[in-house]
Amino acid sequence: MAGLALVAGCTVGPDYEKPETTTPEQWQQSILERDPALVPAPGDIEQWWKILGDPVLDRLIEETGRSNYDLRIAIARVEEAREFVGVVSGEAYPQAGASANASRSRISEKVLPLPGGQTQNSFNLGVSASWELDVFGRIRRSVEAATAEYQATQEDRNDVLISVYAQVGRSYVALRTAQARMEAARRNIESQREIVKLTRTRFKYGLASDLDVAQAEQVLASSEATVPEIQVQVDRAMHALALLLGKEPSALSGELAKPRPIPGLNTTIKVGVPADLIRRRPDIRRAERQLAAQTARIGVATAELYPSFNIFGMLGLAAGKTSAVFTSGSHTYSLGGGVLWNLFAGGSIRSQIRVEGARAEQAKLRYEKTVLNALREVEDDLVGLAENEKRRAALSRNTQAASRSLRLALELYKDGLRDFQSTLDAERALFAAEDRSSAADGATASSLINLYQALGGGWSPDDPEASYAAASAETTTAKPTPSEVN
């Protein structure tokens, strides 16, 4: 029992305790009151894109989970960290090796002037082993730190997953917004072409001036000039989506060319409570794991104050002739142990302990800052969504009024009761109103996606493997791990 106690030893350094985190019980009531669609109740946001109700977006995000390069790189980093845990863990076990060598040497006659004694053959076979007894927990703390870092890379991957899905959603909204603006522009251009025809006809019969024709043509040309600019935004959004799906830029042009409504409008959002962020946000979970890893490193540094114990041994065969190697008299062995204790290091060991302690304090502060930043991001996005909803509603009313204004102005112009300037002003106002209204719809949908990202939506904290299993299957091939090889 005493030997087992010596091997088990004690683990020096502080034991990690998860920091206590205080969060508000609810989001600011004044923010929630700005938009009745914001509901302070638990919501299922693990697949927030399905709430937006667009099957094309659903399919794009599903494919992104299998083929996005950033996600595949993050998965590879997780594999790297997992294998590094095996590297560190291997130090806790006995290390064994085998060797074989043969040599022929001649000693100078001036050193050993014996007839025939100058040449010697040697043949050796053997196995050797050594084992560091982790009495004070240096290796255990190293494994603890490596395991926590591995878990932190898992949270990195989850963070990438959330970010990539949100990028797909925003790029998709940008595409549909640009297409909505394009449709509005083309409707207005068609209407303006009809007005140009009207002014030309009226000018032909002396009912309008050449100035009316020129002004109508000027408004039409100005509107037509916006189409190439909007088309650039359409193409860029398609290219961005293709890249997120791991495809060449033009790969989605055919299937996404047909316009669809901007998703996510008029949606009720269940925002939960602030405490949910501690469980859902991967950046908070990563910061907590990094704090755990750094706390373990204090123990690694502290173990250097204490002696290390080693057991070593060798068993082999040695002879001067090959025919004698496997005879009974050729056996050789050694067995022993050792202690290594750095009794004086000029204070460097204790300084290193303090270095690791200071780093742990930094990690703790980073964790606390990450929590506060997460709270800020959510409340910023709550405000952004609520105010964008208000702006969207106002611009919708503005568009309706501008459309009615143009209709009335055109009727009065045809009846000769108003000059053409009123029609021109109404044309410009309607074009701008419809363009701004489409942009506001897109901004509202993007704000909703930003909020879901800030809330940590897009994955399941209770079953994280399910969130990236498809992508992992795409990037992992059947190959032996280093531990299987060694």
C-alpha positions as CSV (number, residue, x, y, z in Angstrom):
1,M,0.0,0.0,0.0
2,A,2.8,2.4,0.8
3,G,4.3,1.8,-2.7
4,L,0.9,2.5,-4.3
5,A,0.6,5.7,-2.3
6,L,4.1,6.8,-3.4
7,V,3.2,6.2,-7.1
8,A,-0.2,8.0,-6.7
9,G,1.5,10.8,-4.8
10,C,-0.2,14.1,-4.4
11,T,-1.1,16.7,-7.0
12,V,0.4,20.1,-6.2
13,G,-1.0,23.4,-7.3
14,P,-4.6,24.8,-7.0
15,D,-7.6,22.6,-7.9
16,Y,-9.8,24.3,-10.5
17,E,-13.1,25.8,-9.5
18,K,-15.5,27.1,-12.1
19,P,-16.0,30.9,-11.6
20,E,-19.3,32.0,-10.4
21,T,-21.1,34.3,-12.9
22,T,-23.8,36.7,-12.1
23,T,-26.2,37.8,-14.9
24,P,-29.4,39.8,-14.9
25,E,-32.6,37.9,-14.5
26,Q,-34.1,39.4,-17.6
27,W,-33.2,41.5,-20.6
28,Q,-33.9,45.2,-20.2
29,Q,-37.7,45.6,-20.1
30,S,-37.4,49.0,-21.9
31,I,-35.8,47.2,-24.9
32,L,-38.4,44.4,-25.0
33,E,-41.2,46.9,-25.0
34,R,-39.9,48.5,-28.2
35,D,-41.0,45.5,-30.2
36,P,-44.0,43.2,-29.4
37,A,-42.3,40.4,-31.4
38,L,-39.6,40.1,-28.7
39,V,-40.8,37.6,-26.1
40,P,-38.8,36.9,-23.0
41,A,-39.5,33.2,-23.0
42,P,-37.3,30.1,-23.8
43,G,-37.1,29.4,-27.4
44,D,-35.7,26.7,-29.6
45,I,-32.9,28.5,-31.6
46,E,-30.7,25.5,-32.3
47,Q,-31.9,25.6,-35.9
48,W,-33.0,29.3,-36.1
49,W,-33.0,29.3,-39.9
50,K,-36.1,27.0,-39.9
51,I,-38.0,29.8,-38.0
52,L,-37.4,32.1,-41.0
53,G,-39.4,29.8,-43.2
54,D,-37.3,29.5,-46.3
55,P,-36.6,26.0,-47.6
56,V,-33.8,27.3,-49.9
57,L,-32.0,28.8,-46.9
58,D,-32.5,25.5,-45.0
59,R,-30.8,23.6,-47.8
60,L,-27.9,26.0,-48.1
61,I,-27.2,25.9,-44.4
62,E,-27.4,22.1,-44.4
63,E,-24.9,21.9,-47.2
64,T,-22.7,24.5,-45.4
65,G,-22.4,22.2,-42.4
66,R,-20.8,19.6,-44.7
67,S,-18.6,21.6,-47.0
68,N,-17.6,25.0,-45.4
69,Y,-13.8,25.3,-45.3
70,D,-13.6,27.3,-42.1
71,L,-15.6,24.7,-40.3
72,R,-13.5,21.9,-41.7
73,I,-10.3,23.7,-40.6
74,A,-11.8,24.1,-37.1
75,I,-12.6,20.4,-37.0
76,A,-9.0,19.6,-38.0
77,R,-7.8,21.8,-35.1
78,V,-10.0,19.8,-32.7
79,E,-8.4,16.6,-34.0
80,E,-4.9,18.1,-33.5
81,A,-5.8,19.1,-29.9
82,R,-7.3,15.7,-29.2
83,E,-4.1,13.9,-30.3
84,F,-2.0,16.3,-28.3
85,V,-3.8,15.1,-25.1
86,G,-2.5,11.6,-26.1
87,V,1.0,13.0,-26.4
88,V,1.0,14.4,-22.9
89,S,-0.9,11.4,-21.4
90,G,1.8,9.1,-22.7
91,E,4.3,10.6,-20.3
92,A,2.4,8.9,-17.4
93,Y,3.3,5.4,-18.7
94,P,6.5,3.4,-18.7
95,Q,8.6,4.1,-21.8
96,A,10.2,1.1,-23.4
97,G,12.5,0.6,-26.4
98,A,14.5,-2.1,-28.2
99,S,18.0,-1.8,-29.6
100,A,20.5,-4.0,-31.5
101,N,24.0,-3.1,-32.6
102,A,27.1,-4.8,-33.9
103,S,30.6,-3.3,-34.0
104,R,34.2,-4.2,-34.8
105,S,37.0,-2.1,-33.4
106,R,40.8,-2.1,-33.4
107,I,42.9,-0.7,-30.6
108,S,46.3,0.9,-31.4
109,E,49.3,-1.3,-30.7
110,K,50.9,1.7,-29.0
111,V,48.0,1.7,-26.5
112,L,47.6,-2.0,-26.1
113,P,50.8,-3.8,-27.3
114,L,49.4,-7.3,-27.1
115,P,49.5,-9.7,-30.1
116,G,46.0,-10.2,-31.5
117,G,44.4,-7.9,-28.8
118,Q,44.0,-4.9,-31.0
119,T,40.8,-6.1,-32.8
120,Q,37.5,-6.7,-31.0
121,N,33.9,-7.7,-32.1
122,S,30.8,-6.8,-30.2
123,F,27.2,-7.9,-30.7
124,N,24.4,-6.6,-28.5
125,L,20.6,-7.1,-28.3
126,G,18.4,-5.6,-25.6
127,V,15.3,-3.9,-24.4
128,S,15.2,-1.0,-22.0
129,A,12.5,0.8,-20.0
130,S,12.1,3.8,-17.8
131,W,9.2,5.3,-15.8
132,E,8.8,8.6,-14.2
133,L,6.7,8.2,-11.1
134,D,4.3,11.2,-11.1
135,V,4.5,11.6,-7.3
136,F,3.7,15.3,-7.3
137,G,1.4,15.5,-10.2
138,R,3.4,17.3,-12.9
139,I,2.2,14.9,-15.6
140,R,-1.4,14.8,-14.2
141,R,-1.6,18.6,-14.3
142,S,-0.1,18.6,-17.8
143,V,-2.8,16.2,-18.9
144,E,-5.4,18.3,-17.2
145,A,-4.2,21.5,-19.0
146,A,-4.1,19.7,-22.4
147,T,-7.6,18.2,-21.9
148,A,-9.0,21.7,-21.1
149,E,-7.3,23.1,-24.2
150,Y,-8.8,20.3,-26.2
151,Q,-12.2,21.2,-24.9
152,A,-11.5,24.9,-25.7
153,T,-10.8,24.0,-29.3
154,Q,-14.2,22.1,-29.4
155,E,-15.8,25.4,-28.4
156,D,-13.8,27.2,-31.1
157,R,-15.3,24.8,-33.6
158,N,-18.8,25.5,-32.2
159,D,-18.2,29.2,-32.4
160,V,-17.1,28.8,-36.1
161,L,-20.3,26.8,-36.7
162,I,-22.5,29.5,-35.3
163,S,-20.6,32.2,-37.2
164,V,-20.6,30.4,-40.5
165,Y,-24.4,29.7,-40.3
166,A,-25.0,33.4,-39.5
167,Q,-22.8,34.4,-42.4
168,V,-24.9,32.2,-44.7
169,G,-28.1,33.7,-43.4
170,R,-26.9,37.3,-43.8
171,S,-25.5,36.6,-47.3
172,Y,-28.8,35.0,-48.3
173,V,-30.7,38.0,-47.0
174,A,-28.4,40.3,-48.8
175,L,-29.1,38.4,-52.0
176,R,-32.9,38.5,-51.6
177,T,-32.7,42.2,-50.6
178,A,-30.7,43.1,-53.7
179,Q,-33.2,41.1,-55.8
180,A,-36.1,42.9,-54.1
181,R,-34.5,46.2,-54.9
182,M,-33.9,45.1,-58.5
183,E,-37.6,44.2,-58.9
184,A,-38.7,47.5,-57.4
185,A,-36.3,49.4,-59.7
186,R,-37.6,47.5,-62.8
187,R,-41.2,48.2,-61.8
188,N,-40.4,51.9,-61.5
189,I,-38.4,52.0,-64.7
190,E,-41.3,50.4,-66.6
191,S,-43.7,53.0,-65.1
192,Q,-41.3,55.8,-66.0
193,R,-41.0,54.5,-69.5
194,E,-44.8,54.8,-69.8
195,I,-44.6,58.3,-68.5
196,V,-42.0,59.2,-71.1
197,K,-44.2,57.9,-73.8
198,L,-47.1,59.9,-72.4
199,T,-45.1,63.2,-72.4
200,R,-43.9,62.5,-76.0
201,T,-47.4,62.0,-77.1
202,R,-48.6,65.1,-75.3
203,F,-45.7,67.1,-76.8
204,K,-46.6,65.8,-80.3
205,Y,-50.1,67.3,-79.9
206,G,-49.0,70.5,-78.2
207,L,-50.2,69.5,-74.8
208,A,-46.8,69.4,-73.2
209,S,-43.5,71.2,-73.6
210,D,-40.2,69.7,-74.7
211,L,-39.0,70.4,-71.2
212,D,-41.5,67.9,-69.9
213,V,-40.1,65.2,-72.2
214,A,-36.5,66.0,-71.3
215,Q,-37.2,65.9,-67.6
216,A,-39.1,62.6,-67.9
217,E,-36.2,61.1,-69.9
218,Q,-33.7,62.4,-67.3
219,V,-35.6,60.7,-64.4
220,L,-35.8,57.4,-66.5
221,A,-32.1,57.4,-67.2
222,S,-31.2,58.1,-63.6
223,S,-33.3,55.1,-62.5
224,E,-31.8,52.9,-65.2
225,A,-28.4,53.8,-63.9
226,T,-29.1,52.1,-60.6
227,V,-29.7,48.7,-62.1
228,P,-26.0,47.8,-62.7
229,E,-25.1,48.9,-59.2
230,I,-27.8,46.6,-57.7
231,Q,-26.8,43.8,-60.1
232,V,-23.3,44.0,-58.6
233,Q,-24.7,43.4,-55.2
234,V,-26.8,40.4,-56.4
235,D,-23.7,38.8,-57.9
236,R,-21.5,39.5,-54.9
237,A,-24.1,38.0,-52.6
238,M,-24.2,34.8,-54.7
239,H,-20.4,34.6,-54.8
240,A,-20.2,35.0,-51.0
241,L,-22.7,32.2,-50.6
242,A,-20.8,29.9,-52.9
243,L,-17.6,30.5,-51.0
244,L,-19.3,29.7,-47.7
245,L,-20.5,26.4,-49.3
246,G,-17.0,25.6,-50.5
247,K,-17.9,26.1,-54.2
248,E,-16.6,28.2,-57.0
249,P,-18.1,31.8,-57.2
250,S,-20.6,31.2,-60.0
251,A,-21.8,27.7,-58.8
252,L,-25.1,29.0,-57.3
253,S,-26.0,31.6,-60.0
254,G,-28.5,29.3,-61.7
255,E,-30.4,28.0,-58.7
256,L,-30.6,31.4,-56.9
257,A,-31.3,33.6,-59.9
258,K,-35.1,33.5,-59.3
259,P,-36.1,36.1,-56.7
260,R,-37.7,35.0,-53.4
261,P,-39.1,37.0,-50.5
262,I,-36.7,38.2,-47.9
263,P,-37.0,35.6,-45.1
264,G,-37.6,36.2,-41.4
265,L,-40.0,39.2,-41.5
266,N,-42.9,39.4,-39.1
267,T,-41.4,36.6,-36.9
268,T,-42.0,36.3,-33.2
269,I,-38.6,35.9,-31.4
270,K,-38.3,34.1,-28.1
271,V,-35.1,35.6,-26.6
272,G,-34.9,33.6,-23.3
273,V,-33.0,35.0,-20.4
274,P,-29.4,36.2,-19.9
275,A,-28.3,33.2,-17.9
276,D,-28.8,31.1,-21.1
277,L,-25.7,32.7,-22.6
278,I,-23.4,30.9,-20.1
279,R,-24.6,27.6,-21.5
280,R,-25.1,28.5,-25.1
281,R,-22.3,30.9,-26.1
282,P,-19.2,29.0,-27.3
283,D,-16.9,32.0,-26.7
284,I,-17.9,32.0,-23.0
285,R,-17.5,28.2,-22.7
286,R,-14.1,28.5,-24.5
287,A,-12.9,31.2,-22.1
288,E,-13.9,29.1,-19.1
289,R,-12.0,26.1,-20.5
290,Q,-8.9,28.3,-21.1
291,L,-9.1,29.4,-17.5
292,A,-9.2,25.8,-16.4
293,A,-6.1,25.0,-18.6
294,Q,-4.2,27.9,-17.2
295,T,-5.0,26.9,-13.6
296,A,-3.6,23.5,-14.3
297,R,-0.4,25.0,-15.6
298,I,0.2,26.5,-12.1
299,G,0.4,23.0,-10.8
300,V,2.8,22.0,-13.6
301,A,5.1,24.8,-12.6
302,T,4.7,24.1,-8.8
303,A,5.8,20.5,-9.4
304,E,9.2,21.7,-10.4
305,L,9.8,22.6,-6.7
306,Y,9.8,18.9,-5.8
307,P,12.0,16.0,-6.7
308,S,11.2,13.7,-9.6
309,F,11.6,9.9,-9.3
310,N,12.5,7.5,-12.0
311,I,12.8,3.7,-12.4
312,F,14.8,2.3,-15.2
313,G,16.0,-1.1,-16.3
314,M,17.7,-3.0,-19.2
315,L,17.7,-6.6,-20.3
316,G,19.9,-7.8,-23.1
317,L,22.3,-10.2,-24.8
318,A,26.0,-9.4,-25.5
319,A,28.8,-11.4,-27.0
320,G,31.9,-11.1,-29.1
321,K,30.7,-13.6,-31.7
322,T,27.3,-13.9,-33.3
323,S,27.3,-17.6,-32.5
324,A,27.5,-16.8,-28.8
325,V,24.8,-14.1,-28.6
326,F,22.0,-16.5,-27.7
327,T,24.0,-18.7,-25.3
328,S,23.3,-18.7,-21.6
329,G,26.4,-16.8,-20.7
330,S,25.5,-13.8,-22.9
331,H,22.7,-12.4,-20.7
332,T,23.1,-8.9,-19.3
333,Y,20.8,-6.7,-17.3
334,S,20.6,-3.6,-15.1
335,L,17.9,-2.2,-12.8
336,G,17.9,1.0,-10.8
337,G,16.2,4.2,-9.9
338,G,17.0,7.8,-9.5
339,V,16.0,11.0,-8.0
340,L,16.4,14.4,-9.6
341,W,15.8,17.5,-7.5
342,N,16.6,21.1,-8.5
343,L,17.6,22.4,-5.1
344,F,18.6,25.9,-6.3
345,A,17.5,27.7,-9.4
346,G,18.0,31.3,-8.4
347,G,14.3,31.8,-7.7
348,S,13.3,31.0,-11.3
349,I,10.9,28.2,-10.4
350,R,8.9,30.3,-8.0
351,S,9.0,33.2,-10.5
352,Q,7.5,30.8,-13.1
353,I,4.8,29.8,-10.7
354,R,3.9,33.5,-10.2
355,V,4.0,33.9,-14.0
356,E,1.4,31.1,-14.4
357,G,-0.6,32.6,-11.6
358,A,-0.7,36.0,-13.4
359,R,-1.7,34.3,-16.6
360,A,-4.5,32.5,-14.7
361,E,-5.7,35.9,-13.4
362,Q,-5.7,37.2,-17.0
363,A,-7.7,34.2,-18.1
364,K,-10.2,34.8,-15.4
365,L,-10.6,38.5,-16.4
366,R,-11.0,37.5,-20.0
367,Y,-13.7,35.1,-19.0
368,E,-15.6,37.8,-17.1
369,K,-15.1,40.3,-20.0
370,T,-16.4,37.7,-22.5
371,V,-19.6,37.3,-20.4
372,L,-20.2,41.0,-20.3
373,N,-19.5,41.4,-24.0
374,A,-22.0,38.6,-24.8
375,L,-24.6,40.5,-22.8
376,R,-23.8,43.7,-24.6
377,E,-24.0,42.0,-28.0
378,V,-27.5,40.6,-27.3
379,E,-28.9,43.9,-26.0
380,D,-27.3,45.8,-28.9
381,D,-29.0,43.4,-31.3
382,L,-32.3,43.6,-29.5
383,V,-32.2,47.3,-29.9
384,G,-31.1,47.0,-33.5
385,L,-34.0,44.6,-34.3
386,A,-36.6,46.6,-32.5
387,E,-35.6,49.9,-34.2
388,N,-35.3,48.3,-37.6
389,E,-38.8,47.0,-37.2
390,K,-40.0,50.5,-36.5
391,R,-38.1,51.9,-39.5
392,R,-39.4,49.2,-41.7
393,A,-43.0,49.9,-40.7
394,A,-42.5,53.6,-41.3
395,L,-41.0,53.1,-44.7
396,S,-43.8,50.7,-45.7
397,R,-46.3,53.5,-45.0
398,N,-44.0,55.9,-46.8
399,T,-44.0,53.7,-49.9
400,Q,-47.8,53.4,-49.9
401,A,-48.2,57.1,-49.6
402,A,-45.6,57.7,-52.4
403,S,-47.4,55.3,-54.7
404,R,-50.7,57.1,-54.1
405,S,-49.0,60.5,-54.6
406,L,-47.7,59.4,-58.0
407,R,-51.1,58.1,-59.1
408,L,-52.8,61.4,-58.1
409,A,-50.1,63.6,-59.6
410,L,-50.3,61.7,-62.9
411,E,-54.1,62.0,-63.0
412,L,-53.9,65.8,-62.3
413,Y,-51.2,66.2,-65.0
414,K,-53.3,64.3,-67.6
415,D,-56.3,66.5,-66.8
416,G,-54.1,69.6,-67.1
417,L,-54.7,70.7,-63.5
418,R,-51.0,70.4,-62.4
419,D,-47.7,70.9,-64.1
420,F,-45.3,68.0,-64.8
421,Q,-43.0,68.9,-61.9
422,S,-45.4,67.3,-59.4
423,T,-45.3,64.0,-61.4
424,L,-41.4,64.1,-61.6
425,D,-41.2,64.7,-57.8
426,A,-43.6,61.8,-57.2
427,E,-41.7,59.5,-59.5
428,R,-38.4,60.2,-57.7
429,A,-40.1,59.8,-54.3
430,L,-41.7,56.5,-55.1
431,F,-38.4,55.0,-56.6
432,A,-36.5,56.1,-53.4
433,A,-39.3,54.9,-51.1
434,E,-39.5,51.4,-52.6
435,D,-35.7,51.1,-52.7
436,R,-35.4,52.1,-49.0
437,S,-38.3,49.9,-48.0
438,S,-36.6,46.8,-49.6
439,A,-33.3,47.8,-47.9
440,A,-35.1,48.1,-44.5
441,D,-36.7,44.7,-44.9
442,G,-33.2,43.3,-45.5
443,A,-31.8,45.2,-42.5
444,T,-34.5,43.8,-40.3
445,A,-33.9,40.2,-41.4
446,S,-30.1,40.7,-40.9
447,S,-30.7,42.1,-37.4
448,L,-32.8,39.0,-36.6
449,I,-29.9,36.7,-37.7
450,N,-27.5,38.8,-35.7
451,L,-29.6,38.4,-32.6
452,Y,-29.8,34.6,-33.1
453,Q,-26.0,34.5,-33.4
454,A,-25.6,36.7,-30.3
455,L,-27.9,34.3,-28.4
456,G,-25.7,31.4,-29.4
457,G,-28.2,29.8,-31.8
458,G,-27.2,27.3,-34.4
459,W,-26.0,24.4,-32.3
460,S,-27.1,22.2,-29.4
461,P,-25.1,22.6,-26.2
462,D,-26.7,19.4,-24.9
463,D,-25.7,17.4,-28.0
464,P,-22.8,19.3,-29.6
465,E,-21.7,16.3,-31.7
466,A,-25.0,16.4,-33.7
467,S,-24.3,20.0,-34.8
468,Y,-21.1,19.2,-36.7
469,A,-21.3,15.4,-37.4
470,A,-22.0,15.9,-41.1
471,A,-19.0,18.2,-41.5
472,S,-16.8,15.9,-39.5
473,A,-17.8,13.0,-41.7
474,E,-16.8,14.9,-44.8
475,T,-13.3,15.8,-43.5
476,T,-12.3,12.7,-41.5
477,T,-11.0,9.7,-43.3
478,A,-10.3,6.2,-42.0
479,K,-6.7,6.3,-40.8
480,P,-5.0,5.1,-37.7
481,T,-4.3,7.6,-34.9
482,P,-0.8,8.2,-33.7
483,S,-1.6,6.1,-30.6
484,E,-2.6,3.2,-32.8
485,V,0.6,3.5,-34.7
486,N,2.9,3.8,-31.7
